[in-house]
Amino acid sequence: MNHATLRKLNVIFTMKVYSILLLLINLLQAQDRFSIHQLELEYYKAKATLQKNIEYDFVFQNTFSNQSLNKTVFGYHPYWMGASWVDYDFSLLSTIAYFGAEANASGGIDNWHGWPPNTLINAAHTAGVDVVLTVTLFNSNDISTLLSSENYRQNLITNLINSISSAGADGVNIDFEGLPSSQKENMVQFITDLKTAFNSVIPGSQVTLATPAVDWSDAWDYDELAINSDGLMIMAYDYHWSSAPTTGPVAPITGWGTYNVTWTVNDYLTWSGGLNDKLILGCPYYGYDWPAESGEAGANTIASGNAKTYSTAEDSAYSYGKLRDNDSHSPWYRYQDSGWHQCWFDDSLSLSLKYDLVNQFDLQGVGIWALGYDGDRTELWAALEEKFTSTINIGDEFIQPSSIYLYPAYPNPFNAITTITYAIKTHPRNNRNILSASSLRVYDLKGRLVETLIHENLEEGIHEIHWNASNYPAGIYFVSLSNGSEKVIQKITFIK
């Protein structure tokens, strides 16, 4: 063997060894990457704090919605959020996944965590929204035991069918994390059998899966799972996780090394055989606050980070000074409290960029972890509406009343000030205009009165008024023009 051939073989051997080592490193890292789903489930179980699903007559808030979704919006409602769902904008949701029931290795359910939430199911159905049950299993050994046994798989299928059908719900979302590569085929068989059973017992039901942003152990058969289910809810977050060695974006759309949201979407498109209509891009309504060695982006962490809901992080960002990373487009802030802290999260801008990715690749839609994490803020609802709804033209004659007219506000969307133009129809009477008792009011997304702009007798004709919204939070508002007998409503969007 000559020296050139020997050197070539050495290079090949070295590259193979390097590839194996890299795979082992990735696997070790993956073992430490507990998802936000698992971390929060364990946290709230330890606290044993369940906000009870209060049973009462639910009355929808008047959102004045005349929109229709053109993409799936799949939102997780964790059991610990209790009755916070009464504040959800159901018109911007297609499926609510109740999180969730804990399965065990033999196919039983160890904890239903308040399932079924009957009032939620009834309210969602009234609004045309599906409710599914998320079923979790986060132990690799238990997953292997379950999936390798046909009897155990069937036991879980039977338990789920019985519970979900008796609740009058609409399907199931499977969240198995730590799937061993040895169970790749069995997972496909389980989902295939599960979908067949649900189709038989609950026609029109849905079976979806929560799947990882990165398949570290080559355990997920994306194409077969996509073919045999109604959708893969890609957990495209936790790229920087709670125990990450450095600070950084939870869901970078670009940049920050090999793995980011764009990489994940392309990976799924490649390995799912182009089944883009089965892909749901999960997005975070949370972030992590890490203690760090410095205030520099990407600094080493000195302890695990605490999860922060969007509403908490956004409020803190304005207190400490909101920053934005150019590569990932993610917002973050830093502060000192016995050392440096950094909190990275997603806001309406960074989420909108991910929604653009959904539209660009014509994916099935988006997922949300988790509903209610925006508190009483409205800007995340506004982002969903902007990207995923088709709105009826409010200028159509069948919507506009005959005696009043509301022209499109300009600008819209607007920053601080918009001009509202409206008309009171002229009725000739003794060759003079009459006065008409009219009101012009602004409401928020939940139907609450924000401001009365006009409430007086108006001379008939065209009128104009400027509304300054600088003292109000960014989000969607509705302008309502009424003359007592007729009313017309227009949506406006305030951005900061």
C-alpha positions as CSV (number, residue, x, y, z in Angstrom):
1,M,0.0,0.0,0.0
2,N,1.5,3.3,-1.1
3,H,1.7,6.4,1.2
4,A,-1.0,8.3,-0.8
5,T,-3.5,5.5,-0.3
6,L,-2.6,5.2,3.3
7,R,-3.1,8.9,4.0
8,K,-6.5,8.7,2.2
9,L,-7.6,5.8,4.3
10,N,-6.4,7.7,7.4
11,V,-8.4,10.7,6.5
12,I,-11.5,8.6,5.8
13,F,-11.1,6.8,9.2
14,T,-10.6,10.1,11.0
15,M,-13.7,11.6,9.4
16,K,-15.7,8.5,10.4
17,V,-14.4,8.7,14.0
18,Y,-15.2,12.4,14.1
19,S,-18.7,11.8,12.8
20,I,-19.3,9.2,15.4
21,L,-18.0,11.5,18.2
22,L,-20.1,14.3,16.9
23,L,-23.2,12.1,17.0
24,L,-22.3,11.0,20.6
25,I,-21.9,14.6,21.6
26,N,-25.2,15.5,20.1
27,L,-26.9,12.6,21.8
28,L,-25.4,13.6,25.2
29,Q,-26.6,17.2,24.6
30,A,-30.0,16.0,23.6
31,Q,-30.3,14.0,26.9
32,D,-30.0,17.3,28.8
33,R,-32.5,19.1,26.6
34,F,-35.7,18.7,28.5
35,S,-38.3,20.5,26.5
36,I,-40.4,23.3,27.9
37,H,-43.4,20.9,27.8
38,Q,-41.7,18.5,30.2
39,L,-40.1,21.2,32.4
40,E,-43.3,23.0,33.0
41,L,-45.3,19.8,33.5
42,E,-42.9,18.6,36.2
43,Y,-42.8,22.1,37.8
44,Y,-46.5,22.4,38.1
45,K,-46.9,18.8,39.3
46,A,-44.5,19.6,42.0
47,K,-46.4,22.7,43.0
48,A,-49.6,20.8,42.8
49,T,-51.4,23.9,41.7
50,L,-54.4,23.2,39.6
51,Q,-56.6,26.1,38.7
52,K,-59.9,24.3,38.5
53,N,-61.9,24.3,35.4
54,I,-64.8,26.4,36.7
55,E,-68.1,25.2,35.4
56,Y,-70.3,28.2,34.5
57,D,-72.3,29.6,31.7
58,F,-69.7,31.1,29.3
59,V,-70.6,34.2,27.4
60,F,-68.4,35.1,24.4
61,Q,-66.7,38.5,24.5
62,N,-67.8,40.6,21.6
63,T,-64.8,40.8,19.4
64,F,-66.6,42.2,16.3
65,S,-64.8,39.6,14.2
66,N,-65.6,39.2,10.6
67,Q,-62.5,37.2,9.8
68,S,-61.9,33.6,8.7
69,L,-58.7,31.6,9.3
70,N,-56.8,30.4,6.2
71,K,-54.2,28.3,8.2
72,T,-54.4,26.0,11.2
73,V,-53.8,27.7,14.5
74,F,-53.1,24.9,17.0
75,G,-52.8,26.2,20.6
76,Y,-51.8,24.3,23.7
77,H,-53.9,25.0,26.8
78,P,-51.9,23.6,29.8
79,Y,-54.1,22.4,32.6
80,W,-52.4,24.8,35.0
81,M,-53.8,27.7,33.1
82,G,-57.3,26.8,34.5
83,A,-60.1,28.9,33.1
84,S,-57.8,31.5,31.4
85,W,-59.4,30.2,28.2
86,V,-62.3,32.5,28.7
87,D,-60.1,35.3,27.4
88,Y,-58.9,33.5,24.3
89,D,-60.0,34.8,20.9
90,F,-61.7,31.7,19.6
91,S,-62.0,33.3,16.1
92,L,-58.2,33.0,15.8
93,L,-58.0,29.4,16.8
94,S,-58.8,26.2,15.0
95,T,-57.7,23.6,17.6
96,I,-57.1,23.8,21.4
97,A,-55.0,21.0,22.7
98,Y,-55.7,20.4,26.4
99,F,-52.3,19.5,28.0
100,G,-52.6,17.0,29.2
101,A,-53.0,13.4,30.3
102,E,-49.9,11.4,31.4
103,A,-49.6,7.9,30.0
104,N,-47.6,5.0,31.4
105,A,-45.6,2.1,29.9
106,S,-48.6,-0.3,29.9
107,G,-50.9,2.1,28.1
108,G,-52.8,3.3,31.2
109,I,-53.3,6.9,32.2
110,D,-51.6,7.9,35.5
111,N,-53.1,11.4,35.7
112,W,-55.8,13.0,33.6
113,H,-55.1,16.5,35.0
114,G,-58.7,17.7,35.0
115,W,-59.7,16.2,31.7
116,P,-62.3,16.6,30.4
117,P,-62.9,20.4,30.7
118,N,-66.5,20.3,29.8
119,T,-67.1,24.1,29.7
120,L,-64.1,24.7,27.6
121,I,-65.1,22.0,25.1
122,N,-68.7,23.4,24.8
123,A,-67.5,26.9,24.4
124,A,-64.9,26.0,21.8
125,H,-67.5,23.9,19.8
126,T,-69.8,26.9,19.9
127,A,-67.1,28.9,18.2
128,G,-66.3,26.2,15.7
129,V,-63.0,25.3,17.4
130,D,-61.8,21.7,17.9
131,V,-60.6,20.4,21.3
132,V,-58.1,17.6,21.5
133,L,-56.3,15.9,24.4
134,T,-52.6,15.9,24.5
135,V,-51.1,12.7,25.9
136,T,-47.6,12.8,27.3
137,L,-44.8,10.2,27.9
138,F,-41.4,11.6,28.6
139,N,-39.4,8.6,29.7
140,S,-37.4,6.7,27.0
141,N,-37.6,3.3,28.8
142,D,-41.4,3.6,29.3
143,I,-41.8,4.6,25.6
144,S,-39.9,1.5,24.5
145,T,-41.9,-0.7,26.8
146,L,-45.2,0.8,25.5
147,L,-44.4,0.8,21.8
148,S,-42.7,-2.6,21.6
149,S,-45.9,-4.3,22.9
150,E,-48.9,-4.6,20.7
151,N,-51.1,-5.1,23.7
152,Y,-49.9,-2.0,25.5
153,R,-50.3,0.1,22.4
154,Q,-53.9,-1.2,22.0
155,N,-54.6,-0.5,25.7
156,L,-53.6,3.1,25.3
157,I,-55.6,3.5,22.1
158,T,-58.7,2.0,23.8
159,N,-58.3,4.3,26.8
160,L,-58.0,7.4,24.6
161,I,-60.9,6.5,22.4
162,N,-63.2,5.9,25.4
163,S,-62.3,9.1,27.2
164,I,-62.2,11.4,24.2
165,S,-65.4,10.1,22.6
166,S,-67.3,10.2,26.0
167,A,-66.1,13.8,26.4
168,G,-67.4,14.8,23.0
169,A,-63.9,16.0,22.0
170,D,-62.2,15.9,18.6
171,G,-59.1,13.9,18.8
172,V,-55.7,13.5,20.3
173,N,-52.2,15.0,20.2
174,I,-49.4,12.6,21.1
175,D,-46.4,14.1,22.9
176,F,-43.8,11.4,23.4
177,E,-40.3,12.9,24.0
178,G,-37.1,10.9,24.2
179,L,-38.2,8.4,21.5
180,P,-35.5,5.8,21.1
181,S,-34.3,5.0,17.6
182,S,-35.2,1.4,18.2
183,Q,-38.9,2.3,18.3
184,K,-39.0,4.2,15.0
185,E,-41.1,1.6,13.2
186,N,-43.3,0.9,16.3
187,M,-44.1,4.6,16.6
188,V,-45.3,4.6,13.0
189,Q,-47.4,1.5,13.7
190,F,-48.9,3.0,16.8
191,I,-49.9,6.3,15.1
192,T,-51.3,4.3,12.1
193,D,-53.5,2.2,14.4
194,L,-54.5,5.2,16.5
195,K,-55.6,7.1,13.5
196,T,-57.6,4.2,12.1
197,A,-59.3,3.7,15.5
198,F,-60.3,7.4,15.8
199,N,-61.5,7.5,12.2
200,S,-63.8,4.6,12.9
201,V,-65.2,5.7,16.3
202,I,-65.1,9.6,15.8
203,P,-65.3,10.4,12.1
204,G,-63.7,13.7,11.3
205,S,-61.4,13.5,14.4
206,Q,-57.8,14.5,14.3
207,V,-54.6,12.7,15.4
208,T,-51.4,14.9,15.6
209,L,-48.0,14.5,17.1
210,A,-45.6,16.9,18.9
211,T,-42.2,16.3,17.1
212,P,-38.7,17.7,17.8
213,A,-37.0,20.6,16.2
214,V,-33.9,18.4,15.7
215,D,-34.1,14.6,15.5
216,W,-30.9,14.0,17.4
217,S,-31.1,10.2,17.5
218,D,-32.7,9.5,14.1
219,A,-35.8,8.2,15.8
220,W,-38.5,10.0,13.9
221,D,-39.8,8.8,10.5
222,Y,-41.2,12.1,9.4
223,D,-42.7,11.0,6.1
224,E,-44.5,7.9,7.4
225,L,-45.8,9.8,10.5
226,A,-47.0,12.7,8.3
227,I,-48.8,10.3,5.9
228,N,-50.5,8.4,8.7
229,S,-51.5,11.4,10.9
230,D,-53.3,14.7,10.5
231,G,-50.2,16.8,11.3
232,L,-46.8,17.1,12.9
233,M,-46.7,19.9,15.5
234,I,-43.0,20.8,15.3
235,M,-41.7,22.1,18.6
236,A,-39.5,24.7,16.9
237,Y,-38.3,26.2,20.1
238,D,-35.8,25.4,22.9
239,Y,-32.8,25.9,20.5
240,H,-31.4,27.5,23.7
241,W,-33.0,25.5,26.5
242,S,-33.2,26.0,30.2
243,S,-29.8,24.4,31.0
244,A,-28.1,25.7,27.8
245,P,-24.4,26.5,28.3
246,T,-24.9,30.0,26.8
247,T,-27.6,32.6,26.6
248,G,-29.3,33.0,23.3
249,P,-32.6,33.0,21.3
250,V,-35.2,30.3,22.2
251,A,-36.4,30.2,18.5
252,P,-33.9,31.9,16.2
253,I,-35.4,32.1,12.7
254,T,-31.8,32.4,11.2
255,G,-28.3,32.5,12.5
256,W,-26.8,31.1,15.7
257,G,-25.1,28.1,14.2
258,T,-26.4,25.2,12.2
259,Y,-29.8,24.7,14.0
260,N,-32.5,27.4,13.7
261,V,-36.1,27.5,12.7
262,T,-35.4,27.9,9.0
263,W,-33.1,24.8,9.2
264,T,-35.8,22.9,11.0
265,V,-38.5,23.7,8.4
266,N,-36.2,22.7,5.5
267,D,-35.2,19.5,7.3
268,Y,-38.9,18.6,7.7
269,L,-39.7,19.5,4.1
270,T,-36.8,17.2,3.0
271,W,-37.5,14.2,5.2
272,S,-41.3,14.4,5.1
273,G,-41.3,14.0,1.4
274,G,-42.6,17.5,0.8
275,L,-45.8,17.0,2.8
276,N,-45.9,20.6,3.8
277,D,-49.7,20.5,4.4
278,K,-49.0,18.2,7.3
279,L,-46.5,20.5,9.0
280,I,-47.5,22.8,11.9
281,L,-44.7,25.2,13.0
282,G,-44.8,25.4,16.8
283,C,-43.9,28.9,18.1
284,P,-43.0,30.0,21.7
285,Y,-45.0,32.4,23.8
286,Y,-42.3,32.2,26.4
287,G,-38.6,32.7,27.0
288,Y,-35.8,31.9,29.5
289,D,-34.1,34.2,32.0
290,W,-30.5,32.9,32.6
291,P,-28.0,34.1,35.2
292,A,-24.9,34.8,33.0
293,E,-21.2,35.7,33.2
294,S,-21.7,39.0,31.5
295,G,-24.3,41.2,29.7
296,E,-23.0,40.3,26.3
297,A,-25.3,38.3,23.9
298,G,-24.3,34.6,23.9
299,A,-22.5,34.8,27.3
300,N,-21.9,31.7,29.3
301,T,-24.7,30.8,31.7
302,I,-23.8,30.1,35.3
303,A,-27.1,28.3,36.2
304,S,-30.2,27.0,34.5
305,G,-32.7,29.6,33.2
306,N,-36.2,30.1,34.5
307,A,-39.0,30.1,32.0
308,K,-40.9,33.4,31.6
309,T,-44.2,33.9,29.9
310,Y,-44.4,36.4,27.1
311,S,-46.4,38.8,29.1
312,T,-43.9,38.8,31.9
313,A,-40.9,39.0,29.6
314,E,-42.4,41.8,27.5
315,D,-43.2,43.9,30.5
316,S,-39.7,43.4,31.9
317,A,-38.2,44.3,28.5
318,Y,-39.7,47.7,28.6
319,S,-38.5,48.2,32.2
320,Y,-34.9,47.2,31.5
321,G,-34.6,48.2,27.9
322,K,-35.6,46.0,25.0
323,L,-32.8,44.8,22.7
324,R,-33.1,42.9,19.4
325,D,-30.6,40.4,18.0
326,N,-29.8,41.1,14.3
327,D,-29.2,37.5,13.4
328,S,-32.2,35.8,15.0
329,H,-34.5,38.8,15.1
330,S,-35.3,37.8,18.7
331,P,-35.9,40.3,21.4
332,W,-34.0,40.2,24.7
333,Y,-33.0,42.2,27.7
334,R,-30.4,42.2,30.4
335,Y,-30.2,43.4,34.0
336,Q,-28.1,43.0,37.1
337,D,-29.4,41.3,40.2
338,S,-26.5,39.8,42.2
339,G,-24.8,39.4,38.8
340,W,-25.9,39.6,35.2
341,H,-29.1,38.1,33.9
342,Q,-30.3,37.8,30.3
343,C,-33.8,37.0,29.1
344,W,-34.5,35.9,25.5
345,F,-38.0,35.4,24.2
346,D,-40.2,36.0,21.2
347,D,-42.5,39.0,20.5
348,S,-45.1,39.9,17.8
349,L,-42.3,40.9,15.4
350,S,-40.2,37.8,15.7
351,L,-43.3,35.6,15.7
352,S,-44.6,37.4,12.6
353,L,-41.4,36.4,10.7
354,K,-42.0,32.8,11.6
355,Y,-45.6,33.2,10.4
356,D,-44.2,34.5,7.1
357,L,-42.1,31.3,6.9
358,V,-45.4,29.3,7.3
359,N,-47.0,31.2,4.4
360,Q,-43.8,31.1,2.3
361,F,-43.6,27.3,2.4
362,D,-47.4,26.9,2.5
363,L,-47.3,24.8,5.7
364,Q,-50.5,23.6,7.4
365,G,-50.2,26.3,10.1
366,V,-48.8,27.3,13.4
367,G,-48.8,25.9,16.9
368,I,-48.5,27.9,20.2
369,W,-46.9,27.0,23.4
370,A,-48.8,28.1,25.3
371,L,-52.1,29.9,25.1
372,G,-52.7,32.3,28.0
373,Y,-49.0,33.1,28.3
374,D,-49.7,36.5,26.7
375,G,-51.9,37.5,29.7
376,D,-54.2,40.4,28.8
377,R,-51.9,41.7,26.0
378,T,-53.4,41.7,22.5
379,E,-50.5,42.1,20.1
380,L,-49.8,38.4,19.6
381,W,-53.5,37.9,18.6
382,A,-53.0,40.8,16.2
383,A,-50.0,39.1,14.6
384,L,-52.1,35.9,14.0
385,E,-54.9,37.9,12.5
386,E,-52.6,39.9,10.3
387,K,-50.9,36.8,8.8
388,F,-53.6,34.1,8.8
389,T,-57.0,35.6,8.2
390,S,-59.1,36.7,5.4
391,T,-61.3,39.6,6.4
392,I,-64.5,40.6,4.7
393,N,-64.3,44.0,3.0
394,I,-66.1,46.3,5.4
395,G,-66.9,48.7,2.5
396,D,-69.3,46.2,0.9
397,E,-72.8,47.5,0.6
398,F,-74.4,44.5,2.5
399,I,-72.3,45.4,5.5
400,Q,-72.6,49.2,5.5
401,P,-75.9,50.5,6.8
402,S,-77.9,52.8,4.6
403,S,-77.7,56.0,6.7
404,I,-74.1,55.9,8.1
405,Y,-70.8,55.1,6.4
406,L,-67.3,54.4,7.8
407,Y,-64.5,55.0,5.4
408,P,-61.2,53.0,5.7
409,A,-59.0,54.5,8.5
410,Y,-55.7,56.0,7.3
411,P,-53.1,54.9,8.0
412,N,-54.0,51.4,9.0
413,P,-52.0,49.8,10.6
414,F,-50.9,53.0,12.3
415,N,-48.3,54.3,14.8
416,A,-49.9,56.6,17.4
417,I,-52.4,58.5,15.2
418,T,-54.9,57.5,12.6
419,T,-57.6,59.4,10.8
420,I,-61.2,58.1,10.9
421,T,-63.5,59.4,8.2
422,Y,-67.2,58.8,8.4
423,A,-70.4,60.0,6.8
424,I,-74.0,60.6,8.0
425,K,-76.3,60.4,5.1
426,T,-78.1,63.6,4.0
427,H,-81.9,63.5,4.2
428,P,-83.5,66.5,2.5
429,R,-86.1,68.0,4.7
430,N,-87.3,71.6,4.0
431,N,-84.1,72.1,2.0
432,R,-81.8,71.9,5.1
433,N,-79.7,69.2,6.7
434,I,-81.0,67.6,9.9
435,L,-78.9,66.7,13.0
436,S,-78.5,63.0,13.8
437,A,-77.6,61.6,17.3
438,S,-74.5,59.6,16.6
439,S,-71.6,58.0,18.5
440,L,-68.1,57.0,17.4
441,R,-66.4,54.6,19.9
442,V,-63.2,52.5,20.0
443,Y,-63.2,49.0,21.5
444,D,-60.4,46.6,22.3
445,L,-60.1,43.0,21.1
446,K,-62.2,41.7,24.0
447,G,-65.1,44.1,23.2
448,R,-64.3,46.5,26.1
449,L,-64.9,50.2,25.5
450,V,-61.6,52.0,25.2
451,E,-62.6,55.6,24.3
452,T,-65.7,57.5,23.1
453,L,-64.6,59.8,20.4
454,I,-68.0,61.4,19.6
455,H,-71.4,61.2,21.2
456,E,-73.5,64.1,20.0
457,N,-75.9,65.3,17.4
458,L,-74.0,65.5,14.1
459,E,-74.8,67.5,11.0
460,E,-75.3,65.2,8.1
461,G,-72.4,64.9,5.7
462,I,-68.8,63.7,5.8
463,H,-66.8,64.1,9.0
464,E,-63.2,63.4,10.1
465,I,-61.5,62.8,13.4
466,H,-58.0,62.0,14.5
467,W,-57.5,59.3,17.1
468,N,-54.3,59.3,19.2
469,A,-53.7,55.9,20.6
470,S,-50.2,56.6,22.2
471,N,-51.6,56.0,25.7
472,Y,-52.9,52.5,24.8
473,P,-51.1,49.2,24.2
474,A,-50.3,48.1,20.7
475,G,-52.9,45.7,19.2
476,I,-56.2,45.3,17.4
477,Y,-59.0,47.8,18.0
478,F,-62.4,48.3,16.5
479,V,-64.1,51.6,15.6
480,S,-67.8,51.5,16.0
481,L,-70.1,54.1,14.3
482,S,-73.7,54.1,15.4
483,N,-76.7,56.3,15.1
484,G,-78.9,54.4,17.5
485,S,-80.6,52.2,14.9
486,E,-77.7,51.1,12.8
487,K,-74.1,50.3,13.5
488,V,-70.9,49.7,11.4
489,I,-67.6,48.4,12.7
490,Q,-64.1,48.6,11.3
491,K,-60.9,47.0,12.5
492,I,-57.8,49.0,13.0
493,T,-54.3,47.9,14.1
494,F,-52.1,50.0,16.4
495,I,-48.3,49.2,16.2
496,K,-45.5,50.6,18.2
